[in-house]
Every structure is written in C-alpha cells, then in structure tokens.
C-alpha cells in the first residue's frame, strides 16, 4: 500500500490518537449547551473553533466565549475538561510503528488542533510512554495553531510541501476526515482515508504474514 512512497504526512486525531467527538458534545450538553453538536463536529464547525485552530484567538478568549453559551456558574476548568473529553488515548503499537517508519521514510505530522488540546494530548503521551512531546516521533510537526492555517485548505498542504521539499507524487497523507483527503489530493498527494473501523496497526501497517 505504500509502494513508491518516500514521505508520509500523518494526521493526529483519529489516526494516531483515538478520538470520540460525541464525548465532548455530551460534556457540553451536561453543562447546559444543548446545541453544541450544531456548532461543532468532525465535519463542520463555527468560526470560533476555526479561529482557535489557527491561533487567531487564544485559550482565554476561547474559554470565555464558550462560557457565554453556558448557564452561570460553569468554571473555566469545566469548559476545558469538556473540550478535552474527546481526546482518548495513544495505542502504544501506533507509536512503535512511527519509530519503525522513521527508519525508512520522512514522516511529519499535520494536525488541526489548538493550544488546549496540544497540552492535553502531550500529557496523555507522557502517561503511555514517558515522552513529553509527540514531536519526538516525527521529523517535523505542523500544528494549525502554530502555522496559522488548517486543513482542508490546499494552501496548508502546499505550505508543508514547500517547507519539507516533499514531492507530492512520492508523498502519502493519512487522515480520517474526507474533506482533508480531498484537499491533499488537489495537490497530487497520494492519500489514504482512514474510514471508520480502519486503524494504522490493523489496516495500513499491519505485519506481513
């Protein structure tokens, strides 16, 4: 499946890190935001979330805005905990696969994320393997809130290709969001859409029999 590939661009959530968007929706509903699912999902989101993902607003602004959606008395920490509820775990086997791939390919991470989630998923990483930062598994990390742009916009993928010098014809991109896959395809990048039920360890990089 990865013949003629020299470079691999990984998504984070849903590929390396298990996610459950419903848990964040449920957490906000429990805080009194009954329409949270209309404001944020894997497929679409309002400007507040997009602005947070490209670093246009900081965590304090994000949290304070979310508090205006909630009944009085909801704390900043409750907002942060609800926002982080979607982040589950890093299966150790996926991290081991990354270490093996580093020996043979140029591998980078491209993630739509934000400062709150970055802090939380790095803590989850420490708990599973002791490393302080996901970046240790990659040659380069591109987080949307650091580079000021996000998937699926083609200019985001062009930024990564220009920065790394990767030839799109020899580059593979893995993501669990169909719209992100389409953005990468528009630049000639080879892609694998991680549909529900697919995993790195059982579908893409499983050991040869």
C-alpha positions in Angstrom: 0.0 0.0 0.0 3.0 2.3 0.4 5.0 1.4 -2.7 6.8 4.3 -4.3 6.4 6.4 -1.2 9.3 8.3 0.3 7.4 10.7 2.6 4.4 10.3 4.9 2.2 13.0 6.3 0.1 11.9 9.3 -3.0 13.4 10.8 -3.1 13.1 14.6 -6.6 12.7 15.9 -8.4 9.6 14.6 -5.2 8.3 13.1 -2.6 8.2 15.9 -4.7 9.4 18.9 -8.1 7.8 19.4 -11.0 10.4 19.5 -14.6 10.4 20.3 -16.3 13.7 19.3 -19.5 12.6 21.0 -17.9 12.7 24.4 -17.2 16.5 24.1 -20.7 17.1 22.8 -22.1 15.1 25.7 -19.9 17.0 28.2 -21.1 20.4 26.9 -24.8 19.2 26.9 -24.2 18.3 30.5 -23.0 21.8 31.1 -26.2 23.2 29.6 -25.2 23.8 25.9 -27.9 21.7 24.2 -27.0 22.8 20.7 -23.3 22.1 20.9 -23.4 19.5 18.1 -24.8 22.1 15.7 -21.8 24.4 16.5 -19.0 21.8 16.3 -18.5 18.4 14.7 -15.8 16.5 12.8 -17.2 17.6 9.5 -18.0 21.3 10.2 -17.6 24.0 12.9 -18.3 27.6 13.6 -15.7 30.4 13.2 -14.9 30.3 17.0 -13.4 26.8 16.6 -11.7 27.6 13.3 -10.2 30.8 14.8 -8.9 28.8 17.8 -7.3 26.2 15.5 -5.3 28.8 13.5 -4.2 30.7 16.6 -6.3 33.7 15.8 -7.7 33.7 19.3 -6.0 32.3 22.5 -7.3 29.8 25.1 -8.6 32.5 27.4 -10.7 34.1 24.6 -12.0 30.6 23.5 -12.9 29.6 27.1 -14.6 32.9 27.9 -16.7 32.7 24.7 -17.8 29.1 25.5 -18.8 30.3 29.0 -21.3 32.7 27.4 -23.0 29.6 25.9 -23.3 28.0 29.4 -25.5 28.8 32.4 -23.9 31.0 35.0 -21.6 29.2 37.4 -19.7 27.0 34.9 -16.0 27.3 35.6 -13.1 27.7 33.2 -11.8 24.2 34.2 -15.1 22.6 33.4 -15.0 24.2 30.0 -11.5 22.9 29.4 -12.4 19.4 30.6 -15.4 19.3 28.4 -13.4 20.4 25.4 -10.7 17.8 26.1 -13.2 15.0 26.6 -12.9 13.9 23.0 -9.2 13.0 23.4 -8.8 9.4 24.4 -5.5 7.5 24.1 -2.4 6.8 22.1 -2.2 3.0 21.5 1.4 2.0 22.1 1.6 -0.1 18.9 1.0 3.1 16.8 3.9 4.8 18.5 6.1 1.8 17.8 5.0 1.8 14.2 6.1 5.5 13.9 9.5 4.6 15.3 9.9 1.9 12.7 8.7 4.2 9.9 11.3 6.8 10.9 14.0 4.4 9.8 12.7 4.3 6.2 10.6 7.4 5.4 10.5 11.1 6.0 7.5 11.4 8.4 5.8 14.6 9.5 2.6 15.4 11.4 -0.1 17.8 10.1 -2.9 18.4 12.6 -5.8 20.8 13.0 -5.5 21.3 16.7 -5.2 24.1 19.4 -3.2 25.0 22.4 -5.7 23.4 24.9 -5.6 20.0 23.1 -1.9 20.2 22.5 -1.3 20.4 26.2 -3.7 17.6 26.9 -2.6 15.1 24.3 1.1 15.6 25.2 0.1 14.7 28.8 -1.6 11.6 27.5 1.6 10.7 25.6 3.7 11.1 28.8 1.3 8.7 30.6 1.7 6.0 27.9 5.4 6.2 27.0 7.1 8.9 29.1 7.9 11.2 26.2 7.0 14.8 26.7 6.1 15.7 23.1 4.5 14.0 20.1 7.2 15.7 18.0 9.8 13.1 19.1 8.2 10.6 16.6 8.4 12.9 13.6 10.9 14.8 11.5 8.7 17.9 11.7 5.3 18.8 13.3 2.9 21.2 11.7 0.1 22.3 14.1 -2.6 24.5 12.7 -2.5 27.0 15.6 1.3 27.4 15.1 1.3 27.8 11.3 -1.8 29.9 11.1 -3.6 27.7 8.6 -5.6 24.5 8.7 -6.8 21.6 6.6 -8.5 21.1 4.2 -7.3 24.3 2.5 -4.9 23.4 -0.3 -2.5 26.2 0.8 -2.0 24.3 4.1 -0.7 21.3 2.2 1.3 23.5 -0.1 3.0 25.0 2.9 4.0 21.6 4.2 5.3 20.5 0.8 7.3 23.8 0.3 8.7 23.6 3.8 9.8 20.0 3.6 10.6 19.8 -0.1 8.5 16.7 -0.4 7.5 15.7 -3.9 3.7 15.1 -3.8 3.9 12.2 -6.2 6.0 10.3 -3.6 4.1 11.6 -0.5 1.4 9.7 1.3 -1.2 11.5 3.5 -3.3 9.7 6.1 -6.4 11.4 7.6 -9.8 10.3 9.0 -11.7 13.3 7.6 -12.8 13.0 4.0 -12.6 16.8 3.3 -9.0 16.8 4.3 -8.2 14.0 2.0 -9.7 15.9 -0.9 -7.6 19.0 0.0 -4.4 16.8 -0.2 -5.5 15.2 -3.5 -5.8 18.6 -5.1 -2.0 19.0 -4.9 -1.3 15.5 -6.2 -0.5 13.9 -2.9 -1.3 10.2 -2.5 -3.9 9.6 0.2 -5.5 7.0 2.4 -8.8 8.0 4.0 -9.0 6.3 7.4 -12.6 5.4 7.3 -14.4 4.3 10.5 -13.1 0.9 11.7 -9.7 1.4 10.0 -6.6 1.6 12.1 -2.9 2.1 11.4 -1.9 -1.1 13.2 -4.6 -3.4 11.8 -5.3 -2.0 8.3 -2.4 0.1 6.9 0.9 -1.0 8.6 0.0 -4.5 9.8 2.8 -7.0 9.8 3.3 -9.2 6.7 2.1 -12.7 7.1 
